[in-house]
Amino acid sequence: MSNFGLTSIIIPTHNGLHLLASCVEAIRLHTDVPYEIIVVDNGSTDGTDSYCIREKLILVALPENRGFPEACNRGLAVASGDQALLLNNDVQVTPRWLSNLLIALWSEAGVGMVGPVTNYASGGQQINLLYRDDEDFVSIAERFNRSNPVKWQETERLIGMCLLIKREVMTRVGVLDERFSPGHFEDDDYCYRARREGYKLLICGDTLVYHAGSVSFKARHPQGWNDLIDRNRNIFIAKWGVDPWKLI
């Protein structure tokens, strides 16, 4: 399945070494197509840099926490893949996850970005799922992740927790808008821009990954969570004249 070329997996992180290590371990265990891992460290003080060097990961080290959009952009700047995948550090990938997403991404020229379904998300990517523990989730995903175009669904938005993007899209659309830092709605903005360029977005209902859910943001912004969402929603509305919540 190597005919899709190299995928650059970009993982922003900030003091989340325990999450990052599990994320990388799952990638290495469950990925059967060529990839590179680029970790963008947002000024961590928990040994993330040493871990990345030890594990021979590509490391982009920022002196302070610049937020998710800028971290992604720094990762995209050094990515050498034919496509890039933005991945939250609190995501656990599962068997055949990337090969399934690639099949959907390259199914036709007009598809620009794809994303999986998951246990925790906003909008159409969340599915109801009963599972006992991590091992049970992987077992469910093993049965679930069978490539099936019937389960692909065109959508207006994909969330950035696990977002696969063709390089052609990045060339035409550009990078994430850093006005949305530290994060929220930068993925809505990017999807909106891609659709304005004529690209299709697909939810891959044949690919399931685990998402713990906004762990880093909640740790850093425990009081200002809703304020941040409101601020960035208003940035989106001012930019496009559209309420992003009406796109969900």
Backbone hydrogen bonds in HBPLUS format (Angstrom, degrees):
<---DONOR---> <-ACCEPTOR-->    atom                        ^
c    i                          cat <-CA-CA->   ^        H-A-AA   ^      H-
h    n   atom  resd res      DA  || num        DHA   H-A  angle D-A-AA Bond
n    s   type  num  typ     dist DA aas  dist angle  dist       angle   num
A0005-GLY N   A0002-SER O   3.16 MM   3  5.81 166.6  2.18 121.3 123.2     1
A0082-ASP N   A0006-LEU O   2.71 MM  76  5.45 141.0  1.86 141.5 151.4     2
A0007-THR N   A0034-PRO O   3.25 MM  27  6.44 152.7  2.33 124.1 131.2     3
A0036-GLU N   A0007-THR O   2.95 MM  29  6.39 146.6  2.06 156.4 158.2     4
A0008-SER N   A0083-GLN O   2.96 MM  75  6.38 166.1  1.98 156.6 158.1     5
A0085-LEU N   A0008-SER O   2.76 MM  77  6.03 160.7  1.80 157.3 156.0     6
A0009-ILE N   A0036-GLU O   2.80 MM  27  5.97 173.4  1.80 169.8 168.9     7
A0038-ILE N   A0009-ILE O   2.75 MM  29  5.96 172.4  1.76 165.2 165.4     8
A0010-ILE N   A0085-LEU O   2.81 MM  75  6.00 165.2  1.83 157.9 162.8     9
A0087-LEU N   A0010-ILE O   2.93 MM  77  5.95 162.1  1.96 167.5 162.3    10
A0011-ILE N   A0038-ILE O   2.84 MM  27  6.19 164.1  1.86 160.9 165.6    11
A0040-VAL N   A0011-ILE O   3.01 MM  29  6.08 159.5  2.05 128.3 134.6    12
A0013-THR N   A0040-VAL O   2.98 MM  27  6.25 146.8  2.09 162.9 157.3    13
A0042-ASN N   A0013-THR O   2.79 MM  29  5.92 174.6  1.80 177.2 177.1    14
A0019-LEU N   A0016-GLY O   2.98 MM   3  5.33 120.6  2.35 106.9 121.5    15
A0020-LEU N   A0016-GLY O   2.83 MM   4  6.05 168.4  1.84 161.6 165.6    16
A0021-ALA N   A0017-LEU O   2.88 MM   4  5.94 167.4  1.89 154.3 156.5    17
A0023-CYS N   A0019-LEU O   2.87 MM   4  6.08 156.4  1.93 153.2 160.9    18
A0024-VAL N   A0020-LEU O   2.87 MM   4  6.09 166.8  1.88 158.9 160.8    19
A0025-GLU N   A0021-ALA O   3.00 MM   4  6.08 157.6  2.05 141.1 147.9    20
A0026-ALA N   A0022-SER O   3.02 MM   4  6.19 156.8  2.08 145.5 150.9    21
A0027-ILE N   A0023-CYS O   3.05 MM   4  6.35 155.0  2.12 146.7 153.8    22
A0028-ARG N   A0024-VAL O   2.98 MM   4  6.24 166.7  2.00 156.1 158.6    23
A0029-LEU N   A0025-GLU O   2.99 MM   4  6.16 142.7  2.13 141.2 151.8    24
A0030-HIS N   A0026-ALA O   2.92 MM   4  5.94 153.3  2.00 151.5 157.1    25
A0031-THR N   A0027-ILE O   3.08 MM   4  5.59 122.8  2.42 152.4 155.1    26
A0058-ILE N   A0037-ILE O   3.09 MM  21  6.14 154.3  2.16 173.3 165.8    27
A0039-VAL N   A0058-ILE O   2.79 MM  19  6.12 160.9  1.82 177.9 173.7    28
A0060-VAL N   A0039-VAL O   2.86 MM  21  6.19 164.5  1.89 163.2 164.6    29
A0041-ASP N   A0060-VAL O   2.82 MM  19  6.16 145.7  1.94 151.2 162.7    30
A0062-LEU N   A0041-ASP O   2.86 MM  21  5.89 170.2  1.87 162.8 165.4    31
A0043-GLY N   A0062-LEU O   3.09 MM  19  5.35 117.8  2.49 133.8 136.5    32
A0051-TYR N   A0047-GLY O   3.04 MM   4  6.26 161.4  2.07 154.0 159.5    33
A0052-CYS N   A0048-THR O   2.95 MM   4  6.19 162.2  1.98 154.5 158.4    34
A0053-ILE N   A0049-ASP O   3.08 MM   4  6.31 159.7  2.12 150.4 155.6    35
A0054-ARG N   A0050-SER O   2.91 MM   4  6.06 163.7  1.94 150.5 155.5    36
A0055-GLU N   A0051-TYR O   2.85 MM   4  6.02 151.4  1.93 150.2 158.4    37
A0057-LEU N   A0052-CYS O   2.91 MM   5  5.06 173.6  1.91 153.2 154.3    38
A0056-LYS N   A0053-ILE O   3.15 MM   3  5.04 159.0  2.20 100.9 106.8    39
A0071-ALA N   A0067-GLY O   3.19 MM   4  6.23 155.9  2.25 144.9 152.3    40
A0068-PHE N   A0182-PRO O   2.82 MM 114  5.60 160.7  1.85 143.5 138.0    41
A0072-CYS N   A0068-PHE O   2.91 MM   4  6.10 163.8  1.94 159.6 163.2    42
A0073-ASN N   A0069-PRO O   2.99 MM   4  6.24 159.8  2.03 148.9 154.7    43
A0074-ARG N   A0070-GLU O   2.89 MM   4  6.15 153.8  1.95 151.4 158.1    44
A0075-GLY N   A0071-ALA O   3.02 MM   4  6.30 152.8  2.10 146.5 154.0    45
A0076-LEU N   A0072-CYS O   2.80 MM   4  6.10 158.0  1.85 154.5 161.0    46
A0077-ALA N   A0073-ASN O   3.02 MM   4  6.16 142.5  2.16 141.0 150.3    47
A0078-VAL N   A0075-GLY O   3.16 MM   3  5.57 145.0  2.29 107.2 116.1    48
A0079-ALA N   A0076-LEU O   3.28 MM   3  4.98 150.7  2.37  94.1 102.6    49
A0167-ARG N   A0082-ASP O   3.30 MM  85  5.75 151.1  2.39 144.3 136.7    50
A0084-ALA N   A0165-ILE O   2.93 MM  81  5.32 155.8  1.99 153.7 158.0    51
A0165-ILE N   A0084-ALA O   2.78 MM  81  5.32 166.3  1.80 163.3 168.2    52
A0086-LEU N   A0163-LEU O   2.88 MM  77  5.13 152.2  1.96 148.2 146.6    53
A0163-LEU N   A0086-LEU O   2.92 MM  77  5.13 153.1  1.99 142.7 150.8    54
A0088-ASN N   A0161-MET O   2.90 MM  73  4.85 159.6  1.94 132.9 132.5    55
A0091-VAL N   A0088-ASN O   3.28 MM   3  5.62 146.1  2.40 117.5 115.6    56
A0212-ALA N   A0090-ASP O   2.96 MM 122  5.47 173.5  1.97 155.2 157.1    57
A0092-GLN N   A0210-TYR O   2.83 MM 118  4.99 158.3  1.88 138.5 145.7    58
A0210-TYR N   A0092-GLN O   3.01 MM 118  4.99 167.9  2.03 154.2 150.7    59
A0097-TRP N   A0094-THR O   3.16 MM   3  5.58 154.0  2.23 142.8 138.8    60
A0100-ASN N   A0096-ARG O   3.04 MM   4  5.99 160.1  2.08 149.3 154.6    61
A0101-LEU N   A0097-TRP O   3.12 MM   4  6.37 160.2  2.16 144.6 150.1    62
A0102-LEU N   A0098-LEU O   2.88 MM   4  6.07 158.0  1.93 153.0 159.0    63
A0103-ILE N   A0099-SER O   3.06 MM   4  6.25 153.1  2.13 144.6 151.0    64
A0104-ALA N   A0100-ASN O   3.24 MM   4  6.58 156.5  2.30 148.2 153.5    65
A0105-LEU N   A0101-LEU O   2.87 MM   4  6.11 160.0  1.91 149.8 156.2    66
A0106-TRP N   A0102-LEU O   3.00 MM   4  6.09 161.4  2.04 153.2 155.9    67
A0107-SER N   A0104-ALA O   3.18 MM   3  5.02 166.0  2.20 105.7 107.7    68
A0111-VAL N   A0108-GLU O   3.24 MM   3  5.83 161.8  2.28 116.0 121.1    69
A0200-LYS N   A0110-GLY O   2.76 MM  90  5.80 166.3  1.78 149.5 152.6    70
A0112-GLY N   A0200-LYS O   2.86 MM  88  5.64 171.1  1.87 151.6 153.4    71
A0166-LYS N   A0112-GLY O   3.14 MM  54  5.74 167.3  2.16 167.0 168.1    72
A0202-LEU N   A0113-MET O   3.10 MM  89  6.60 156.8  2.16 148.2 155.0    73
A0114-VAL N   A0164-LEU O   3.03 MM  50  5.36 150.9  2.12 142.6 151.8    74
A0164-LEU N   A0114-VAL O   3.00 MM  50  5.36 171.3  2.01 170.0 168.3    75
A0115-GLY N   A0202-LEU O   3.09 MM  87  6.60 145.8  2.21 160.4 169.4    76
A0204-CYS N   A0115-GLY O   2.79 MM  89  5.92 173.6  1.79 169.9 171.1    77
A0117-VAL N   A0207-THR O   2.89 MM  90  6.11 168.5  1.91 176.4 175.8    78
A0209-VAL N   A0117-VAL O   3.13 MM  92  6.61 154.7  2.19 156.5 162.2    79
A0118-THR N   A0125-GLN O   2.82 MM   7  6.10 151.7  1.90 163.9 165.4    80
A0127-ILE N   A0118-THR O   2.93 MM   9  6.06 155.8  1.99 165.8 170.1    81
A0137-PHE N   A0133-ASP O   2.95 MM   4  6.26 154.7  2.02 153.1 160.7    82
A0138-VAL N   A0134-ASP O   3.04 MM   4  6.35 161.4  2.07 154.4 157.8    83
A0139-SER N   A0135-GLU O   3.06 MM   4  6.28 153.5  2.13 143.1 150.8    84
A0140-ILE N   A0136-ASP O   2.91 MM   4  6.20 152.4  1.98 149.1 156.2    85
A0141-ALA N   A0137-PHE O   2.87 MM   4  6.16 160.6  1.91 151.4 157.1    86
A0142-GLU N   A0138-VAL O   2.83 MM   4  6.02 146.5  1.94 145.6 154.7    87
A0143-ARG N   A0140-ILE O   3.17 MM   3  5.44 125.2  2.48 100.5 113.0    88
A0144-PHE N   A0140-ILE O   2.88 MM   4  6.05 147.8  1.99 144.2 154.8    89
A0145-ASN N   A0141-ALA O   2.81 MM   4  5.64 167.2  1.82 155.6 155.1    90
A0146-ARG N   A0144-PHE O   2.84 MM   2  5.91 130.6  2.09 114.0  98.6    91
A0151-LYS N   A0148-ASN O   2.85 MM   3  5.70 159.8  1.89 128.9 134.3    92
A0152-TRP N   A0149-PRO O   3.08 MM   3  5.26 168.0  2.09 112.0 114.0    93
A0205-GLY N   A0151-LYS O   2.90 MM  54  4.78 141.3  2.05 134.9 137.0    94
A0153-GLN N   A0203-ILE O   2.95 MM  50  5.13 154.9  2.01 143.5 151.5    95
A0203-ILE N   A0153-GLN O   2.79 MM  50  5.13 167.8  1.81 151.3 153.1    96
A0155-THR N   A0201-LEU O   2.94 MM  46  5.55 152.7  2.02 141.5 145.9    97
A0169-VAL N   A0166-LYS O   3.06 MM   3  5.36 129.9  2.32 103.2 115.3    98
A0170-MET N   A0166-LYS O   3.34 MM   4  6.81 156.0  2.40 147.0 152.7    99
A0171-THR N   A0167-ARG O   2.91 MM   4  6.24 153.9  1.98 155.7 163.5   100
A0172-ARG N   A0168-GLU O   3.10 MM   4  6.33 153.5  2.17 142.8 149.1   101
A0173-VAL N   A0169-VAL O   2.67 MM   4  5.66 167.0  1.69 161.5 166.0   102
A0174-GLY N   A0170-MET O   2.85 MM   4  4.97 144.3  1.98 121.6 132.2   103
A0180-PHE N   A0177-ASP O   3.28 MM   3  6.25 172.0  2.28 122.4 124.8   104
A0181-SER N   A0178-GLU O   3.13 MM   3  5.35 165.5  2.15 110.7 112.8   105
A0183-GLY N   A0180-PHE O   2.82 MM   3  5.38 114.8  2.25 140.7 136.2   106
A0189-ASP N   A0185-PHE O   2.90 MM   4  5.98 158.8  1.94 141.5 147.3   107
A0190-TYR N   A0186-GLU O   3.04 MM   4  6.16 152.0  2.12 133.4 140.7   108
A0191-CYS N   A0187-ASP O   2.94 MM   4  6.15 162.4  1.97 151.5 156.0   109
A0192-TYR N   A0188-ASP O   2.92 MM   4  6.12 155.7  1.98 147.5 154.6   110
A0193-ARG N   A0189-ASP O   2.98 MM   4  6.23 158.8  2.03 149.1 154.3   111
A0194-ALA N   A0190-TYR O   2.92 MM   4  6.16 157.0  1.98 148.7 155.2   112
A0195-ARG N   A0191-CYS O   2.95 MM   4  6.17 159.3  2.00 150.1 155.2   113
A0196-ARG N   A0192-TYR O   3.03 MM   4  6.28 145.2  2.15 142.1 151.8   114
A0197-GLU N   A0193-ARG O   3.22 MM   4  6.54 129.9  2.48 137.0 149.2   115
A0197-GLU N   A0194-ALA O   3.07 MM   3  5.13 135.9  2.27  96.6 109.1   116
A0199-TYR N   A0194-ALA O   3.15 MM   5  5.64 162.4  2.18 146.3 141.1   117
A0198-GLY N   A0195-ARG O   2.93 MM   3  4.91 156.8  1.98 102.7 109.1   118
A0207-THR N   A0204-CYS O   3.16 MM   3  5.70 154.2  2.23 124.0 122.9   119
A0218-LYS N   A0214-SER O   3.08 MM   4  6.11 165.2  2.10 149.6 153.9   120
A0219-ALA N   A0215-VAL O   3.07 MM   4  6.22 148.5  2.18 144.7 153.3   121
A0220-ARG N   A0216-SER O   3.04 MM   4  6.24 152.2  2.12 147.5 154.6   122
A0221-HIS N   A0217-PHE O   2.73 MM   4  5.73 152.7  1.81 154.9 162.7   123
A0228-LEU N   A0224-GLY O   2.89 MM   4  6.01 157.4  1.94 155.4 160.2   124
A0229-ILE N   A0225-TRP O   3.18 MM   4  6.49 158.9  2.23 146.9 152.3   125
A0230-ASP N   A0226-ASN O   2.92 MM   4  6.15 162.4  1.96 150.6 155.2   126
A0231-ARG N   A0227-ASP O   2.88 MM   4  6.07 161.2  1.91 149.1 154.6   127
A0232-ASN N   A0228-LEU O   3.02 MM   4  6.20 171.5  2.03 153.6 155.3   128
A0233-ARG N   A0229-ILE O   2.90 MM   4  5.97 148.7  2.00 144.9 154.3   129
A0234-ASN N   A0230-ASP O   3.04 MM   4  6.21 155.0  2.10 146.1 152.1   130
A0235-ILE N   A0231-ARG O   3.03 MM   4  6.40 141.5  2.19 140.4 151.7   131
A0236-PHE N   A0232-ASN O   3.04 MM   4  6.28 158.3  2.09 145.3 149.8   132
A0237-ILE N   A0233-ARG O   2.99 MM   4  6.31 159.3  2.03 148.0 153.7   133
A0238-ALA N   A0234-ASN O   2.90 MM   4  6.04 159.0  1.94 146.1 151.7   134
A0239-LYS N   A0235-ILE O   2.98 MM   4  6.13 145.3  2.10 142.8 152.3   135
A0240-TRP N   A0236-PHE O   2.92 MM   4  6.09 162.0  1.96 157.7 161.4   136
A0241-GLY N   A0237-ILE O   2.68 MM   4  4.79 144.8  1.80 132.6 140.9   137
A0246-LYS N   A0243-ASP O   2.94 MM   3  5.58 153.6  2.01 118.0 125.9   138
A0247-LEU N   A0244-PRO O   2.94 MM   3  5.19 157.7  1.99 107.6 114.9   139
